[in-house]
Amino acid sequence: MRAKPEYRDRDDTEVAVLDALADRRDEGMTVFELRSRTEENIDRIEDALAALKADGLIEVEDNGERTVILPGEGVVGESLPDEDESIFDQIRKLLPL
């Protein structure tokens, strides 16, 4: 999964964070999980999270044991087609049976 196209013109770190969160949109990710997934330093991730939070593109949940970051409502786009899948297979999936 990826962030919707309208959110892809942001800073590269912000887009990387949104894409990582899109892959785990139901369970969210911790800051350390985001760091390992985006391969950015912690300062850049914190700056990206602050900007995304200010724009309402992420949500932060604290369940008592850990704090997780989730993508905001409507930020995640459709899943990407498999690279091995032909264009015909992709069209076939879209057509009703």
Buried (B, 14 or more C-beta within 10 A) or exposed (E): BBBBEEBEEBEEBBBBBBBBBBEBBEEBBEBEBBBEBBEBEEEBBBBBBEBBBEEEBBBEEEEEEEEBBBBBEEBBBEEEEEEEEEEEEEEEEEEEE
